[in-house]
Amino acid sequence: MKGITPVIAIILLLLITISMVGFAFVWFQRVAQTATDSTDTQLQQQLSQQAQKIRIESAAGTAVNLRNTGSQSIPASAVAIFVNGTATTSGNCPSVPQAAGSVFACSSTAAVCSGSSTIRVTAPGNSDQIIC
């Protein structure tokens, strides 16, 4: 009986060690998968934003004509118009997302292009600026 006890102790220690290594492996694998998924989601969001680009085609009176120069559609809520650094009420932009390559007009309640006004339009992927 005295010779069997050390063998059982060694077997038990090996089983405990193997189970701890297995637990650590599964835990690290889950952590790595979570980090990979999060990184992939953020990368896709940034790529989508970079594909939403805009350019000012023309501006006159209270209207600004814009072109979607990106490769994805731009939601109207993502477009902001600034006149001399102040945001305008551009609530009169089309409410549907604008497809890539499309030209659309946004209007304001006040004149956007008068004198030497600086007009800046921003979208998720870029901004464009002109001086009237």
ZAMARGU-4260 file (C-alpha; in steps of 0.2 Angstrom, whole numbers, plus 5000, padded with zeros to 4 digits):
<rodrens>
0) 5000/5000/5000 | 5014/5012/5004 | 5020/5011/4985 | 5003/5015/4978 | 5000/5032/4987
5) 5014/5042/4978 | 5008/5036/4961 | 4990/5041/4965 | 4997/5058/4971 | 5006/5061/4955
10) 4991/5056/4945 | 4980/5068/4954 | 4993/5082/4952 | 4994/5079/4934 | 4975/5079/4932
15) 4973/5095/4941 | 4987/5103/4931 | 4979/5097/4914 | 4962/5104/4919 | 4970/5121/4924
20) 4979/5122/4908 | 4963/5117/4898 | 4953/5130/4908 | 4966/5144/4904 | 4966/5139/4886
25) 4947/5141/4884 | 4947/5157/4894 | 4961/5165/4883 | 4953/5159/4867 | 4936/5167/4872
30) 4945/5184/4876 | 4955/5183/4860 | 4938/5180/4850 | 4929/5194/4859 | 4944/5206/4855
35) 4944/5201/4837 | 4925/5203/4835 | 4926/5220/4843 | 4940/5226/4832 | 4931/5219/4816
40) 4915/5229/4820 | 4925/5245/4823 | 4935/5243/4807 | 4919/5240/4797 | 4911/5256/4804
45) 4926/5266/4800 | 4927/5259/4782 | 4909/5263/4780 | 4911/5281/4786 | 4926/5284/4775
50) 4916/5278/4760 | 4903/5292/4763 | 4911/5308/4755 | 4903/5324/4749 | 4908/5339/4738
55) 4899/5355/4736 | 4894/5357/4718 | 4887/5375/4719 | 4879/5387/4732 | 4867/5402/4728
60) 4855/5411/4739 | 4848/5399/4752 | 4852/5383/4742 | 4868/5372/4742 | 4870/5358/4729
65) 4880/5343/4735 | 4887/5328/4727 | 4890/5311/4735 | 4907/5307/4729 | 4909/5292/4740
70) 4905/5274/4736 | 4891/5272/4749 | 4875/5281/4752 | 4875/5296/4764 | 4860/5298/4776
75) 4853/5315/4777 | 4856/5316/4795 | 4875/5314/4793 | 4876/5330/4782 | 4880/5346/4791
80) 4881/5364/4783 | 4891/5378/4791 | 4891/5396/4785 | 4906/5406/4792 | 4909/5393/4805
85) 4891/5393/4811 | 4879/5378/4809 | 4864/5382/4798 | 4847/5374/4799 | 4848/5362/4785
90) 4832/5353/4788 | 4827/5354/4770 | 4839/5341/4764 | 4831/5326/4756 | 4826/5314/4770
95) 4831/5298/4761 | 4849/5292/4760 | 4858/5299/4745 | 4866/5286/4733 | 4884/5286/4728
100) 4887/5299/4714 | 4870/5308/4716 | 4868/5326/4717 | 4855/5334/4729 | 4851/5351/4736
105) 4849/5357/4754 | 4841/5373/4758 | 4842/5385/4773 | 4830/5397/4780 | 4844/5411/4779
110) 4855/5415/4764 | 4870/5404/4764 | 4879/5412/4750 | 4881/5431/4752 | 4896/5442/4750
115) 4911/5432/4754 | 4903/5419/4765 | 4913/5403/4768 | 4902/5387/4766 | 4908/5371/4774
120) 4899/5355/4772 | 4903/5339/4782 | 4900/5321/4780 | 4906/5306/4789 | 4921/5303/4777
125) 4926/5321/4774 | 4922/5339/4772 | 4922/5352/4758 | 4923/5371/4759 | 4920/5385/4746
130) 4920/5404/4747 | 4906/5413/4739
</rodrens>
